[in-house]
Amino acid sequence: MRQDVIIDHLPEWADPWDNPRYYLGVTPRRIYAYLLDVVVVALLCGMMFIASLILGMLSFGLLWPLMMVLMGCVPIAYHTLTIGGERSATLGMRAAGIRVMSIAPGAAATNGKPSLIQALIQTVAFYLSIALTCTLILVVALFNPRRRTVHDVVASTVVVNDPAQWGGPGT
């Protein structure tokens, strides 16, 4: 770590200056991963829509409101469960070779795996910030060395190149 930074609880993936390999090329990979995740979520919502049509007809329309609410929860559940899951990455992130790592105190003890609460906070903050700013909030990532967006800051996470590529922490 740099001499002027004395923070004893941050793991190595939290320092972009001493460990740049975690952050090289992350921004375009995040965009690619998100586009893949949009396709996955659309497919999941499509399957949910078909199920809601069938269950709605079988229940004479009584289940349609419930099914629409559940269909609205699909993107939040997808991102929360995959980011908070074993690999700490959505399917798009896995394909792009990136993952979400925690930089909260004690993160090194869990090999950087974010908790489900962190994943939920990150997901909800992402969708809220996108809804309020029409994606302009994502420009924040271009102006900090960790390439963190607002939802990363709120959840105490970073998105890095997957350390499994070189046998690093979190593998």
C-alpha positions as CSV (number, residue, x, y, z in Angstrom):
1,M,0.0,0.0,0.0
2,R,1.0,3.6,-0.5
3,Q,2.7,5.2,2.5
4,D,0.2,8.0,2.9
5,V,-2.7,5.6,3.1
6,I,-3.0,3.8,6.4
7,I,-6.1,1.7,6.4
8,D,-5.5,-1.7,8.0
9,H,-8.9,-3.4,7.2
10,L,-8.8,-3.2,3.4
11,P,-7.9,-6.3,1.5
12,E,-5.5,-6.1,-1.5
13,W,-8.2,-5.8,-4.1
14,A,-9.3,-2.6,-2.5
15,D,-6.2,-0.7,-3.5
16,P,-6.1,0.1,-7.3
17,W,-2.7,1.8,-7.0
18,D,-0.7,-1.2,-5.6
19,N,-2.9,-3.9,-7.4
20,P,-3.9,-2.4,-10.8
21,R,-4.5,-5.9,-12.3
22,Y,-7.8,-6.0,-10.4
23,Y,-9.1,-2.9,-12.2
24,L,-7.6,-2.9,-15.8
25,G,-10.4,-3.0,-18.3
26,V,-13.2,-3.3,-15.8
27,T,-15.4,-0.6,-17.1
28,P,-16.0,-2.1,-20.6
29,R,-16.4,-5.5,-19.0
30,R,-19.1,-4.2,-16.7
31,I,-21.0,-2.8,-19.7
32,Y,-20.7,-6.1,-21.6
33,A,-21.8,-8.0,-18.4
34,Y,-24.8,-5.8,-17.9
35,L,-25.9,-6.3,-21.5
36,L,-25.7,-10.0,-21.1
37,D,-27.6,-9.7,-17.8
38,V,-30.3,-7.7,-19.5
39,V,-30.8,-10.7,-21.9
40,V,-30.9,-13.2,-19.0
41,V,-33.4,-11.1,-17.0
42,A,-35.6,-10.6,-20.1
43,L,-35.7,-14.4,-20.6
44,L,-36.5,-14.9,-16.9
45,C,-39.3,-12.3,-17.1
46,G,-40.6,-13.9,-20.3
47,M,-40.8,-17.2,-18.6
48,M,-42.5,-15.6,-15.7
49,F,-45.0,-13.8,-18.0
50,I,-45.9,-17.1,-19.7
51,A,-46.4,-18.7,-16.3
52,S,-48.6,-15.7,-15.2
53,L,-50.7,-16.1,-18.3
54,I,-51.3,-19.7,-17.6
55,L,-51.9,-19.3,-13.8
56,G,-54.0,-16.2,-14.5
57,M,-56.3,-18.1,-16.8
58,L,-56.5,-21.0,-14.5
59,S,-57.5,-18.7,-11.6
60,F,-59.8,-16.6,-13.8
61,G,-57.5,-13.6,-13.4
62,L,-57.2,-13.7,-9.6
63,L,-53.5,-14.4,-9.7
64,W,-52.5,-11.9,-12.3
65,P,-51.8,-9.0,-9.9
66,L,-49.6,-11.3,-7.7
67,M,-47.8,-12.6,-10.8
68,M,-47.1,-9.1,-12.1
69,V,-45.6,-8.2,-8.7
70,L,-43.4,-11.3,-8.7
71,M,-42.3,-10.6,-12.3
72,G,-41.2,-7.1,-11.1
73,C,-39.1,-8.8,-8.4
74,V,-37.2,-11.0,-10.9
75,P,-34.4,-8.5,-11.7
76,I,-33.8,-7.7,-8.0
77,A,-33.8,-11.4,-7.1
78,Y,-31.5,-12.3,-10.0
79,H,-28.9,-9.7,-9.1
80,T,-29.1,-10.1,-5.4
81,L,-28.9,-13.9,-5.4
82,T,-26.1,-14.1,-7.9
83,I,-24.0,-11.3,-6.5
84,G,-24.5,-12.6,-2.9
85,G,-24.0,-16.2,-4.1
86,E,-21.0,-18.5,-4.2
87,R,-19.3,-16.8,-7.2
88,S,-20.2,-13.2,-6.3
89,A,-21.1,-12.5,-9.9
90,T,-24.1,-12.5,-12.2
91,L,-24.0,-14.7,-15.3
92,G,-23.0,-11.7,-17.4
93,M,-20.1,-10.9,-14.9
94,R,-18.9,-14.5,-15.1
95,A,-18.8,-14.4,-18.9
96,A,-16.9,-11.0,-18.7
97,G,-14.4,-12.3,-16.2
98,I,-15.3,-9.9,-13.4
99,R,-16.8,-10.2,-9.9
100,V,-18.1,-8.2,-7.0
101,M,-15.8,-8.0,-4.0
102,S,-16.6,-6.5,-0.6
103,I,-14.3,-3.9,0.9
104,A,-16.3,-3.7,4.1
105,P,-14.4,-4.3,7.4
106,G,-13.7,-8.0,7.7
107,A,-13.9,-8.6,3.9
108,A,-10.6,-10.4,3.8
109,A,-12.0,-13.0,6.2
110,T,-14.7,-14.0,3.7
111,N,-12.3,-13.8,0.7
112,G,-14.1,-10.7,-0.4
113,K,-17.5,-12.4,-0.9
114,P,-20.2,-9.8,-0.4
115,S,-23.1,-10.7,1.9
116,L,-26.6,-11.1,0.7
117,I,-27.4,-7.8,2.4
118,Q,-24.6,-6.0,0.5
119,A,-25.9,-7.6,-2.7
120,L,-29.4,-6.4,-2.0
121,I,-28.3,-2.9,-1.1
122,Q,-26.2,-2.8,-4.3
123,T,-29.0,-4.0,-6.5
124,V,-31.7,-1.7,-5.0
125,A,-29.3,1.3,-5.2
126,F,-28.5,0.4,-8.8
127,Y,-32.1,0.3,-9.9
128,L,-33.0,3.4,-8.0
129,S,-30.1,5.4,-9.3
130,I,-30.8,4.3,-12.9
131,A,-34.5,5.2,-12.5
132,L,-33.7,8.6,-11.1
133,T,-30.9,9.7,-13.5
134,C,-31.5,7.7,-16.7
135,T,-28.1,6.0,-16.5
136,L,-26.2,9.3,-16.1
137,I,-25.1,8.3,-12.6
138,L,-22.9,5.6,-14.1
139,V,-20.5,8.3,-15.4
140,V,-19.3,8.5,-11.8
141,A,-17.3,5.4,-12.4
142,L,-15.0,7.2,-14.9
143,F,-13.8,9.6,-12.2
144,N,-12.4,7.3,-9.5
145,P,-9.5,4.8,-9.6
146,R,-11.6,1.9,-8.4
147,R,-14.2,2.5,-11.2
148,R,-16.9,2.5,-8.5
149,T,-20.4,3.6,-9.2
150,V,-22.7,5.1,-6.5
151,H,-24.3,1.7,-5.8
152,D,-20.9,0.2,-5.3
153,V,-20.0,2.9,-2.7
154,V,-23.3,2.5,-0.9
155,A,-22.9,-1.3,-0.6
156,S,-19.1,-1.1,0.2
157,T,-18.2,-3.2,-2.8
158,V,-16.0,-3.0,-5.9
159,V,-16.2,-4.8,-9.2
160,V,-12.8,-6.2,-10.2
161,N,-11.3,-8.6,-12.6
162,D,-12.0,-12.1,-11.3
163,P,-9.0,-13.1,-9.1
164,A,-9.6,-16.8,-10.0
165,Q,-7.8,-15.9,-13.3
166,W,-4.5,-15.8,-11.5
167,G,-5.3,-17.8,-8.3
168,G,-5.8,-14.7,-6.2
169,P,-8.0,-14.2,-3.1
170,G,-11.7,-15.1,-3.5
171,T,-11.0,-18.2,-5.6
